[in-house]
Amino acid sequence: MDFLRPDVQERLMKEHFEFRKLMEEHKAADSRLGDLQRKPMLSAKESLEEVELKKTKLRAKERIYHIVQEVAKRPEQ
């Protein structure tokens, strides 16, 4: 994610449960999407799964972005 600096990501992975959970969710969805996209043809069920995975990734990314913005507004501790 281009808006996420590595130092901020590392700190949030250690200190912020929701952030860590969202990152894991995003990564899992991305991995499964990769599996689906390597297939030459998807079944109807797989096509629906692909759409849901994209939505999951987007929701996670949006929430991650908001968490990063919230943390950036706080003074360093």
PyMOL Python script that loads the backbone (N, CA, C, O; Angstrom):
from pymol import cmd

cmd.read_pdbstr("""\
ATOM      1  N   MET A   1       0.852  -1.170   0.000  1.00  0.00           N
ATOM      2  CA  MET A   1       0.000   0.000   0.000  1.00  0.00           C
ATOM      3  C   MET A   1       0.900   1.235   0.000  1.00  0.00           C
ATOM      4  O   MET A   1       1.688   1.443   0.922  1.00  0.00           O
ATOM      5  N   ASP A   2       0.772   2.026  -1.018  1.00  0.00           N
ATOM      6  CA  ASP A   2       1.686   3.139  -1.233  1.00  0.00           C
ATOM      7  C   ASP A   2       1.613   4.239  -0.173  1.00  0.00           C
ATOM      8  O   ASP A   2       2.559   5.015  -0.041  1.00  0.00           O
ATOM      9  N   PHE A   3       0.536   4.324   0.571  1.00  0.00           N
ATOM     10  CA  PHE A   3       0.408   5.366   1.593  1.00  0.00           C
ATOM     11  C   PHE A   3       1.004   4.933   2.928  1.00  0.00           C
ATOM     12  O   PHE A   3       1.041   5.728   3.867  1.00  0.00           O
ATOM     13  N   LEU A   4       1.465   3.708   3.028  1.00  0.00           N
ATOM     14  CA  LEU A   4       1.892   3.121   4.290  1.00  0.00           C
ATOM     15  C   LEU A   4       3.407   3.019   4.348  1.00  0.00           C
ATOM     16  O   LEU A   4       4.016   2.210   3.647  1.00  0.00           O
ATOM     17  N   ARG A   5       4.010   3.855   5.199  1.00  0.00           N
ATOM     18  CA  ARG A   5       5.462   3.804   5.375  1.00  0.00           C
ATOM     19  C   ARG A   5       5.833   2.547   6.150  1.00  0.00           C
ATOM     20  O   ARG A   5       5.111   2.154   7.067  1.00  0.00           O
ATOM     21  N   PRO A   6       6.948   1.909   5.799  1.00  0.00           N
ATOM     22  CA  PRO A   6       7.344   0.666   6.477  1.00  0.00           C
ATOM     23  C   PRO A   6       7.504   0.813   7.995  1.00  0.00           C
ATOM     24  O   PRO A   6       7.148  -0.099   8.742  1.00  0.00           O
ATOM     25  N   ASP A   7       8.035   1.951   8.457  1.00  0.00           N
ATOM     26  CA  ASP A   7       8.212   2.130   9.900  1.00  0.00           C
ATOM     27  C   ASP A   7       6.872   2.234  10.619  1.00  0.00           C
ATOM     28  O   ASP A   7       6.719   1.721  11.727  1.00  0.00           O
ATOM     29  N   VAL A   8       5.907   2.892   9.994  1.00  0.00           N
ATOM     30  CA  VAL A   8       4.570   3.022  10.576  1.00  0.00           C
ATOM     31  C   VAL A   8       3.883   1.658  10.576  1.00  0.00           C
ATOM     32  O   VAL A   8       3.248   1.276  11.559  1.00  0.00           O
ATOM     33  N   GLN A   9       4.013   0.933   9.479  1.00  0.00           N
ATOM     34  CA  GLN A   9       3.408  -0.392   9.389  1.00  0.00           C
ATOM     35  C   GLN A   9       3.967  -1.306  10.485  1.00  0.00           C
ATOM     36  O   GLN A   9       3.214  -1.997  11.170  1.00  0.00           O
ATOM     37  N   GLU A  10       5.266  -1.302  10.639  1.00  0.00           N
ATOM     38  CA  GLU A  10       5.898  -2.164  11.645  1.00  0.00           C
ATOM     39  C   GLU A  10       5.394  -1.828  13.048  1.00  0.00           C
ATOM     40  O   GLU A  10       5.077  -2.723  13.831  1.00  0.00           O
ATOM     41  N   ARG A  11       5.324  -0.549  13.356  1.00  0.00           N
ATOM     42  CA  ARG A  11       4.858  -0.137  14.682  1.00  0.00           C
ATOM     43  C   ARG A  11       3.400  -0.530  14.906  1.00  0.00           C
ATOM     44  O   ARG A  11       3.052  -1.047  15.967  1.00  0.00           O
ATOM     45  N   LEU A  12       2.550  -0.286  13.911  1.00  0.00           N
ATOM     46  CA  LEU A  12       1.132  -0.612  14.052  1.00  0.00           C
ATOM     47  C   LEU A  12       0.898  -2.123  14.120  1.00  0.00           C
ATOM     48  O   LEU A  12      -0.011  -2.575  14.815  1.00  0.00           O
ATOM     49  N   MET A  13       1.704  -2.901  13.409  1.00  0.00           N
ATOM     50  CA  MET A  13       1.572  -4.354  13.471  1.00  0.00           C
ATOM     51  C   MET A  13       1.814  -4.848  14.897  1.00  0.00           C
ATOM     52  O   MET A  13       1.202  -5.823  15.334  1.00  0.00           O
ATOM     53  N   LYS A  14       2.693  -4.181  15.607  1.00  0.00           N
ATOM     54  CA  LYS A  14       3.005  -4.574  16.991  1.00  0.00           C
ATOM     55  C   LYS A  14       1.974  -4.047  17.978  1.00  0.00           C
ATOM     56  O   LYS A  14       1.633  -4.728  18.944  1.00  0.00           O
ATOM     57  N   GLU A  15       1.474  -2.831  17.739  1.00  0.00           N
ATOM     58  CA  GLU A  15       0.710  -2.121  18.769  1.00  0.00           C
ATOM     59  C   GLU A  15      -0.796  -2.032  18.532  1.00  0.00           C
ATOM     60  O   GLU A  15      -1.539  -1.715  19.460  1.00  0.00           O
ATOM     61  N   HIS A  16      -1.258  -2.300  17.330  1.00  0.00           N
ATOM     62  CA  HIS A  16      -2.666  -2.037  17.005  1.00  0.00           C
ATOM     63  C   HIS A  16      -3.335  -3.318  16.503  1.00  0.00           C
ATOM     64  O   HIS A  16      -3.112  -3.742  15.369  1.00  0.00           O
ATOM     65  N   PHE A  17      -4.155  -3.925  17.359  1.00  0.00           N
ATOM     66  CA  PHE A  17      -4.792  -5.206  17.037  1.00  0.00           C
ATOM     67  C   PHE A  17      -5.626  -5.128  15.759  1.00  0.00           C
ATOM     68  O   PHE A  17      -5.495  -5.987  14.887  1.00  0.00           O
ATOM     69  N   GLU A  18      -6.476  -4.116  15.637  1.00  0.00           N
ATOM     70  CA  GLU A  18      -7.349  -4.019  14.465  1.00  0.00           C
ATOM     71  C   GLU A  18      -6.526  -3.869  13.186  1.00  0.00           C
ATOM     72  O   GLU A  18      -6.836  -4.485  12.166  1.00  0.00           O
ATOM     73  N   PHE A  19      -5.486  -3.056  13.245  1.00  0.00           N
ATOM     74  CA  PHE A  19      -4.613  -2.866  12.085  1.00  0.00           C
ATOM     75  C   PHE A  19      -4.008  -4.201  11.658  1.00  0.00           C
ATOM     76  O   PHE A  19      -4.033  -4.554  10.479  1.00  0.00           O
ATOM     77  N   ARG A  20      -3.469  -4.934  12.621  1.00  0.00           N
ATOM     78  CA  ARG A  20      -2.849  -6.231  12.342  1.00  0.00           C
ATOM     79  C   ARG A  20      -3.859  -7.196  11.709  1.00  0.00           C
ATOM     80  O   ARG A  20      -3.549  -7.888  10.739  1.00  0.00           O
ATOM     81  N   LYS A  21      -5.071  -7.227  12.276  1.00  0.00           N
ATOM     82  CA  LYS A  21      -6.126  -8.099  11.761  1.00  0.00           C
ATOM     83  C   LYS A  21      -6.491  -7.710  10.321  1.00  0.00           C
ATOM     84  O   LYS A  21      -6.657  -8.583   9.469  1.00  0.00           O
ATOM     85  N   LEU A  22      -6.613  -6.431  10.052  1.00  0.00           N
ATOM     86  CA  LEU A  22      -6.947  -5.950   8.713  1.00  0.00           C
ATOM     87  C   LEU A  22      -5.842  -6.269   7.705  1.00  0.00           C
ATOM     88  O   LEU A  22      -6.124  -6.643   6.566  1.00  0.00           O
ATOM     89  N   MET A  23      -4.595  -6.123   8.123  1.00  0.00           N
ATOM     90  CA  MET A  23      -3.486  -6.440   7.229  1.00  0.00           C
ATOM     91  C   MET A  23      -3.492  -7.925   6.874  1.00  0.00           C
ATOM     92  O   MET A  23      -3.259  -8.299   5.724  1.00  0.00           O
ATOM     93  N   GLU A  24      -3.757  -8.760   7.866  1.00  0.00           N
ATOM     94  CA  GLU A  24      -3.820 -10.204   7.620  1.00  0.00           C
ATOM     95  C   GLU A  24      -4.993 -10.547   6.697  1.00  0.00           C
ATOM     96  O   GLU A  24      -4.868 -11.378   5.798  1.00  0.00           O
ATOM     97  N   GLU A  25      -6.120  -9.901   6.933  1.00  0.00           N
ATOM     98  CA  GLU A  25      -7.305 -10.117   6.099  1.00  0.00           C
ATOM     99  C   GLU A  25      -7.025  -9.697   4.655  1.00  0.00           C
ATOM    100  O   GLU A  25      -7.376 -10.412   3.717  1.00  0.00           O
ATOM    101  N   HIS A  26      -6.396  -8.545   4.483  1.00  0.00           N
ATOM    102  CA  HIS A  26      -6.064  -8.035   3.158  1.00  0.00           C
ATOM    103  C   HIS A  26      -5.105  -8.990   2.451  1.00  0.00           C
ATOM    104  O   HIS A  26      -5.281  -9.295   1.272  1.00  0.00           O
ATOM    105  N   LYS A  27      -4.100  -9.454   3.170  1.00  0.00           N
ATOM    106  CA  LYS A  27      -3.107 -10.359   2.596  1.00  0.00           C
ATOM    107  C   LYS A  27      -3.744 -11.693   2.181  1.00  0.00           C
ATOM    108  O   LYS A  27      -3.451 -12.217   1.106  1.00  0.00           O
ATOM    109  N   ALA A  28      -4.606 -12.231   3.030  1.00  0.00           N
ATOM    110  CA  ALA A  28      -5.270 -13.501   2.716  1.00  0.00           C
ATOM    111  C   ALA A  28      -6.165 -13.359   1.484  1.00  0.00           C
ATOM    112  O   ALA A  28      -6.171 -14.226   0.611  1.00  0.00           O
ATOM    113  N   ALA A  29      -6.919 -12.261   1.421  1.00  0.00           N
ATOM    114  CA  ALA A  29      -7.793 -12.021   0.272  1.00  0.00           C
ATOM    115  C   ALA A  29      -6.959 -11.856  -0.997  1.00  0.00           C
ATOM    116  O   ALA A  29      -7.326 -12.370  -2.054  1.00  0.00           O
ATOM    117  N   ASP A  30      -5.845 -11.146  -0.896  1.00  0.00           N
ATOM    118  CA  ASP A  30      -4.975 -10.927  -2.042  1.00  0.00           C
ATOM    119  C   ASP A  30      -4.388 -12.254  -2.533  1.00  0.00           C
ATOM    120  O   ASP A  30      -4.300 -12.492  -3.737  1.00  0.00           O
ATOM    121  N   SER A  31      -3.997 -13.097  -1.609  1.00  0.00           N
ATOM    122  CA  SER A  31      -3.438 -14.400  -1.965  1.00  0.00           C
ATOM    123  C   SER A  31      -4.481 -15.264  -2.685  1.00  0.00           C
ATOM    124  O   SER A  31      -4.194 -15.867  -3.720  1.00  0.00           O
ATOM    125  N   ARG A  32      -5.672 -15.314  -2.132  1.00  0.00           N
ATOM    126  CA  ARG A  32      -6.745 -16.115  -2.755  1.00  0.00           C
ATOM    127  C   ARG A  32      -7.116 -15.551  -4.132  1.00  0.00           C
ATOM    128  O   ARG A  32      -7.373 -16.308  -5.069  1.00  0.00           O
ATOM    129  N   LEU A  33      -7.141 -14.223  -4.248  1.00  0.00           N
ATOM    130  CA  LEU A  33      -7.418 -13.599  -5.545  1.00  0.00           C
ATOM    131  C   LEU A  33      -6.367 -14.011  -6.566  1.00  0.00           C
ATOM    132  O   LEU A  33      -6.689 -14.297  -7.719  1.00  0.00           O
ATOM    133  N   GLY A  34      -5.120 -14.041  -6.138  1.00  0.00           N
ATOM    134  CA  GLY A  34      -4.043 -14.470  -7.030  1.00  0.00           C
ATOM    135  C   GLY A  34      -4.276 -15.883  -7.526  1.00  0.00           C
ATOM    136  O   GLY A  34      -4.073 -16.177  -8.704  1.00  0.00           O
ATOM    137  N   ASP A  35      -4.706 -16.762  -6.619  1.00  0.00           N
ATOM    138  CA  ASP A  35      -5.017 -18.143  -7.010  1.00  0.00           C
ATOM    139  C   ASP A  35      -6.107 -18.166  -8.076  1.00  0.00           C
ATOM    140  O   ASP A  35      -5.995 -18.864  -9.084  1.00  0.00           O
ATOM    141  N   LEU A  36      -7.147 -17.403  -7.840  1.00  0.00           N
ATOM    142  CA  LEU A  36      -8.269 -17.375  -8.786  1.00  0.00           C
ATOM    143  C   LEU A  36      -7.857 -16.779 -10.131  1.00  0.00           C
ATOM    144  O   LEU A  36      -8.276 -17.264 -11.182  1.00  0.00           O
ATOM    145  N   GLN A  37      -7.048 -15.744 -10.098  1.00  0.00           N
ATOM    146  CA  GLN A  37      -6.662 -15.063 -11.333  1.00  0.00           C
ATOM    147  C   GLN A  37      -5.712 -15.887 -12.192  1.00  0.00           C
ATOM    148  O   GLN A  37      -5.574 -15.630 -13.388  1.00  0.00           O
ATOM    149  N   ARG A  38      -5.061 -16.871 -11.592  1.00  0.00           N
ATOM    150  CA  ARG A  38      -4.189 -17.756 -12.377  1.00  0.00           C
ATOM    151  C   ARG A  38      -4.982 -18.838 -13.115  1.00  0.00           C
ATOM    152  O   ARG A  38      -4.454 -19.513 -13.999  1.00  0.00           O
ATOM    153  N   LYS A  39      -6.236 -18.992 -12.744  1.00  0.00           N
ATOM    154  CA  LYS A  39      -7.064 -20.000 -13.421  1.00  0.00           C
ATOM    155  C   LYS A  39      -7.491 -19.472 -14.791  1.00  0.00           C
ATOM    156  O   LYS A  39      -7.801 -18.289 -14.929  1.00  0.00           O
ATOM    157  N   PRO A  40      -7.508 -20.339 -15.796  1.00  0.00           N
ATOM    158  CA  PRO A  40      -7.920 -19.875 -17.135  1.00  0.00           C
ATOM    159  C   PRO A  40      -9.401 -19.512 -17.197  1.00  0.00           C
ATOM    160  O   PRO A  40      -9.801 -18.657 -17.987  1.00  0.00           O
ATOM    161  N   MET A  41     -10.209 -20.159 -16.367  1.00  0.00           N
ATOM    162  CA  MET A  41     -11.643 -19.896 -16.376  1.00  0.00           C
ATOM    163  C   MET A  41     -12.192 -20.126 -14.966  1.00  0.00           C
ATOM    164  O   MET A  41     -11.784 -21.057 -14.271  1.00  0.00           O
ATOM    165  N   LEU A  42     -13.119 -19.264 -14.561  1.00  0.00           N
ATOM    166  CA  LEU A  42     -13.710 -19.387 -13.232  1.00  0.00           C
ATOM    167  C   LEU A  42     -15.137 -19.907 -13.325  1.00  0.00           C
ATOM    168  O   LEU A  42     -15.870 -19.601 -14.266  1.00  0.00           O
ATOM    169  N   SER A  43     -15.511 -20.697 -12.332  1.00  0.00           N
ATOM    170  CA  SER A  43     -16.904 -21.135 -12.232  1.00  0.00           C
ATOM    171  C   SER A  43     -17.731 -19.946 -11.745  1.00  0.00           C
ATOM    172  O   SER A  43     -17.176 -18.923 -11.342  1.00  0.00           O
ATOM    173  N   ALA A  44     -19.029 -20.077 -11.782  1.00  0.00           N
ATOM    174  CA  ALA A  44     -19.905 -19.008 -11.299  1.00  0.00           C
ATOM    175  C   ALA A  44     -19.612 -18.721  -9.825  1.00  0.00           C
ATOM    176  O   ALA A  44     -19.555 -17.562  -9.413  1.00  0.00           O
ATOM    177  N   LYS A  45     -19.428 -19.772  -9.040  1.00  0.00           N
ATOM    178  CA  LYS A  45     -19.131 -19.616  -7.608  1.00  0.00           C
ATOM    179  C   LYS A  45     -17.799 -18.888  -7.404  1.00  0.00           C
ATOM    180  O   LYS A  45     -17.681 -18.020  -6.539  1.00  0.00           O
ATOM    181  N   GLU A  46     -16.809 -19.250  -8.204  1.00  0.00           N
ATOM    182  CA  GLU A  46     -15.501 -18.598  -8.099  1.00  0.00           C
ATOM    183  C   GLU A  46     -15.565 -17.137  -8.532  1.00  0.00           C
ATOM    184  O   GLU A  46     -14.870 -16.290  -7.969  1.00  0.00           O
ATOM    185  N   SER A  47     -16.389 -16.842  -9.520  1.00  0.00           N
ATOM    186  CA  SER A  47     -16.560 -15.447  -9.955  1.00  0.00           C
ATOM    187  C   SER A  47     -17.165 -14.603  -8.840  1.00  0.00           C
ATOM    188  O   SER A  47     -16.746 -13.467  -8.616  1.00  0.00           O
ATOM    189  N   LEU A  48     -18.139 -15.154  -8.152  1.00  0.00           N
ATOM    190  CA  LEU A  48     -18.727 -14.445  -7.010  1.00  0.00           C
ATOM    191  C   LEU A  48     -17.703 -14.280  -5.893  1.00  0.00           C
ATOM    192  O   LEU A  48     -17.622 -13.224  -5.265  1.00  0.00           O
ATOM    193  N   GLU A  49     -16.930 -15.319  -5.653  1.00  0.00           N
ATOM    194  CA  GLU A  49     -15.887 -15.239  -4.632  1.00  0.00           C
ATOM    195  C   GLU A  49     -14.879 -14.149  -4.982  1.00  0.00           C
ATOM    196  O   GLU A  49     -14.428 -13.410  -4.107  1.00  0.00           O
ATOM    197  N   GLU A  50     -14.529 -14.052  -6.260  1.00  0.00           N
ATOM    198  CA  GLU A  50     -13.581 -13.032  -6.707  1.00  0.00           C
ATOM    199  C   GLU A  50     -14.106 -11.626  -6.393  1.00  0.00           C
ATOM    200  O   GLU A  50     -13.361 -10.776  -5.904  1.00  0.00           O
ATOM    201  N   VAL A  51     -15.367 -11.391  -6.670  1.00  0.00           N
ATOM    202  CA  VAL A  51     -15.977 -10.086  -6.392  1.00  0.00           C
ATOM    203  C   VAL A  51     -15.950  -9.799  -4.888  1.00  0.00           C
ATOM    204  O   VAL A  51     -15.615  -8.690  -4.471  1.00  0.00           O
ATOM    205  N   GLU A  52     -16.300 -10.791  -4.083  1.00  0.00           N
ATOM    206  CA  GLU A  52     -16.314 -10.612  -2.625  1.00  0.00           C
ATOM    207  C   GLU A  52     -14.902 -10.366  -2.083  1.00  0.00           C
ATOM    208  O   GLU A  52     -14.713  -9.552  -1.179  1.00  0.00           O
ATOM    209  N   LEU A  53     -13.930 -11.061  -2.630  1.00  0.00           N
ATOM    210  CA  LEU A  53     -12.547 -10.863  -2.191  1.00  0.00           C
ATOM    211  C   LEU A  53     -12.065  -9.449  -2.517  1.00  0.00           C
ATOM    212  O   LEU A  53     -11.362  -8.831  -1.717  1.00  0.00           O
ATOM    213  N   LYS A  54     -12.437  -8.945  -3.675  1.00  0.00           N
ATOM    214  CA  LYS A  54     -12.063  -7.574  -4.040  1.00  0.00           C
ATOM    215  C   LYS A  54     -12.704  -6.569  -3.092  1.00  0.00           C
ATOM    216  O   LYS A  54     -12.071  -5.586  -2.706  1.00  0.00           O
ATOM    217  N   LYS A  55     -13.951  -6.811  -2.718  1.00  0.00           N
ATOM    218  CA  LYS A  55     -14.633  -5.932  -1.761  1.00  0.00           C
ATOM    219  C   LYS A  55     -13.967  -6.003  -0.394  1.00  0.00           C
ATOM    220  O   LYS A  55     -13.790  -4.984   0.274  1.00  0.00           O
ATOM    221  N   THR A  56     -13.601  -7.206   0.012  1.00  0.00           N
ATOM    222  CA  THR A  56     -12.927  -7.401   1.293  1.00  0.00           C
ATOM    223  C   THR A  56     -11.611  -6.637   1.322  1.00  0.00           C
ATOM    224  O   THR A  56     -11.301  -5.945   2.291  1.00  0.00           O
ATOM    225  N   LYS A  57     -10.842  -6.773   0.245  1.00  0.00           N
ATOM    226  CA  LYS A  57      -9.568  -6.051   0.162  1.00  0.00           C
ATOM    227  C   LYS A  57      -9.775  -4.543   0.238  1.00  0.00           C
ATOM    228  O   LYS A  57      -9.047  -3.849   0.948  1.00  0.00           O
ATOM    229  N   LEU A  58     -10.756  -4.043  -0.486  1.00  0.00           N
ATOM    230  CA  LEU A  58     -11.011  -2.606  -0.501  1.00  0.00           C
ATOM    231  C   LEU A  58     -11.445  -2.098   0.862  1.00  0.00           C
ATOM    232  O   LEU A  58     -10.964  -1.063   1.325  1.00  0.00           O
ATOM    233  N   ARG A  59     -12.360  -2.825   1.513  1.00  0.00           N
ATOM    234  CA  ARG A  59     -12.796  -2.411   2.849  1.00  0.00           C
ATOM    235  C   ARG A  59     -11.626  -2.394   3.829  1.00  0.00           C
ATOM    236  O   ARG A  59     -11.482  -1.463   4.621  1.00  0.00           O
ATOM    237  N   ALA A  60     -10.802  -3.421   3.769  1.00  0.00           N
ATOM    238  CA  ALA A  60      -9.638  -3.494   4.664  1.00  0.00           C
ATOM    239  C   ALA A  60      -8.681  -2.337   4.374  1.00  0.00           C
ATOM    240  O   ALA A  60      -8.193  -1.685   5.296  1.00  0.00           O
ATOM    241  N   LYS A  61      -8.420  -2.090   3.107  1.00  0.00           N
ATOM    242  CA  LYS A  61      -7.494  -1.014   2.735  1.00  0.00           C
ATOM    243  C   LYS A  61      -8.013   0.344   3.190  1.00  0.00           C
ATOM    244  O   LYS A  61      -7.245   1.167   3.688  1.00  0.00           O
ATOM    245  N   GLU A  62      -9.301   0.580   3.024  1.00  0.00           N
ATOM    246  CA  GLU A  62      -9.885   1.858   3.455  1.00  0.00           C
ATOM    247  C   GLU A  62      -9.761   2.036   4.962  1.00  0.00           C
ATOM    248  O   GLU A  62      -9.420   3.121   5.433  1.00  0.00           O
ATOM    249  N   ARG A  63     -10.036   0.983   5.717  1.00  0.00           N
ATOM    250  CA  ARG A  63      -9.945   1.083   7.180  1.00  0.00           C
ATOM    251  C   ARG A  63      -8.481   1.244   7.616  1.00  0.00           C
ATOM    252  O   ARG A  63      -8.183   2.003   8.539  1.00  0.00           O
ATOM    253  N   ILE A  64      -7.581   0.529   6.950  1.00  0.00           N
ATOM    254  CA  ILE A  64      -6.149   0.676   7.244  1.00  0.00           C
ATOM    255  C   ILE A  64      -5.729   2.119   7.009  1.00  0.00           C
ATOM    256  O   ILE A  64      -5.005   2.700   7.817  1.00  0.00           O
ATOM    257  N   TYR A  65      -6.179   2.691   5.911  1.00  0.00           N
ATOM    258  CA  TYR A  65      -5.857   4.082   5.592  1.00  0.00           C
ATOM    259  C   TYR A  65      -6.334   5.015   6.707  1.00  0.00           C
ATOM    260  O   TYR A  65      -5.606   5.916   7.123  1.00  0.00           O
ATOM    261  N   HIS A  66      -7.557   4.795   7.187  1.00  0.00           N
ATOM    262  CA  HIS A  66      -8.099   5.644   8.252  1.00  0.00           C
ATOM    263  C   HIS A  66      -7.316   5.475   9.552  1.00  0.00           C
ATOM    264  O   HIS A  66      -7.091   6.450  10.270  1.00  0.00           O
ATOM    265  N   ILE A  67      -6.907   4.272   9.854  1.00  0.00           N
ATOM    266  CA  ILE A  67      -6.101   4.048  11.060  1.00  0.00           C
ATOM    267  C   ILE A  67      -4.775   4.786  10.942  1.00  0.00           C
ATOM    268  O   ILE A  67      -4.336   5.428  11.896  1.00  0.00           O
ATOM    269  N   VAL A  68      -4.143   4.703   9.796  1.00  0.00           N
ATOM    270  CA  VAL A  68      -2.859   5.386   9.576  1.00  0.00           C
ATOM    271  C   VAL A  68      -3.046   6.900   9.712  1.00  0.00           C
ATOM    272  O   VAL A  68      -2.205   7.578  10.302  1.00  0.00           O
ATOM    273  N   GLN A  69      -4.133   7.425   9.174  1.00  0.00           N
ATOM    274  CA  GLN A  69      -4.414   8.858   9.303  1.00  0.00           C
ATOM    275  C   GLN A  69      -4.625   9.259  10.765  1.00  0.00           C
ATOM    276  O   GLN A  69      -4.129  10.295  11.208  1.00  0.00           O
ATOM    277  N   GLU A  70      -5.353   8.443  11.500  1.00  0.00           N
ATOM    278  CA  GLU A  70      -5.582   8.728  12.920  1.00  0.00           C
ATOM    279  C   GLU A  70      -4.277   8.753  13.685  1.00  0.00           C
ATOM    280  O   GLU A  70      -4.054   9.644  14.505  1.00  0.00           O
ATOM    281  N   VAL A  71      -3.419   7.791  13.427  1.00  0.00           N
ATOM    282  CA  VAL A  71      -2.133   7.701  14.111  1.00  0.00           C
ATOM    283  C   VAL A  71      -1.236   8.879  13.731  1.00  0.00           C
ATOM    284  O   VAL A  71      -0.499   9.401  14.568  1.00  0.00           O
ATOM    285  N   ALA A  72      -1.303   9.289  12.478  1.00  0.00           N
ATOM    286  CA  ALA A  72      -0.466  10.410  12.017  1.00  0.00           C
ATOM    287  C   ALA A  72      -0.862  11.714  12.705  1.00  0.00           C
ATOM    288  O   ALA A  72      -0.021  12.596  12.880  1.00  0.00           O
ATOM    289  N   LYS A  73      -2.117  11.848  13.095  1.00  0.00           N
ATOM    290  CA  LYS A  73      -2.590  13.069  13.756  1.00  0.00           C
ATOM    291  C   LYS A  73      -2.154  13.132  15.209  1.00  0.00           C
ATOM    292  O   LYS A  73      -2.035  14.213  15.786  1.00  0.00           O
ATOM    293  N   ARG A  74      -1.913  11.949  15.805  1.00  0.00           N
ATOM    294  CA  ARG A  74      -1.493  11.910  17.212  1.00  0.00           C
ATOM    295  C   ARG A  74      -0.027  12.292  17.336  1.00  0.00           C
ATOM    296  O   ARG A  74       0.783  11.988  16.461  1.00  0.00           O
ATOM    297  N   PRO A  75       0.305  12.968  18.440  1.00  0.00           N
ATOM    298  CA  PRO A  75       1.723  13.278  18.665  1.00  0.00           C
ATOM    299  C   PRO A  75       2.495  11.989  18.973  1.00  0.00           C
ATOM    300  O   PRO A  75       1.946  11.046  19.543  1.00  0.00           O
ATOM    301  N   GLU A  76       3.763  11.963  18.590  1.00  0.00           N
ATOM    302  CA  GLU A  76       4.612  10.791  18.851  1.00  0.00           C
ATOM    303  C   GLU A  76       4.722  10.557  20.355  1.00  0.00           C
ATOM    304  O   GLU A  76       4.765  11.493  21.153  1.00  0.00           O
ATOM    305  N   GLN A  77       4.766   9.299  20.706  1.00  0.00           N
ATOM    306  CA  GLN A  77       4.863   8.953  22.139  1.00  0.00           C
ATOM    307  C   GLN A  77       6.257   8.516  22.484  1.00  0.00           C
ATOM    308  O   GLN A  77       6.533   8.186  23.637  1.00  0.00           O
TER     309      GLN A  77
END
""", "prot")
cmd.dss("prot")
cmd.show_as("cartoon", "prot")
cmd.util.cbc("prot")
cmd.orient("prot")
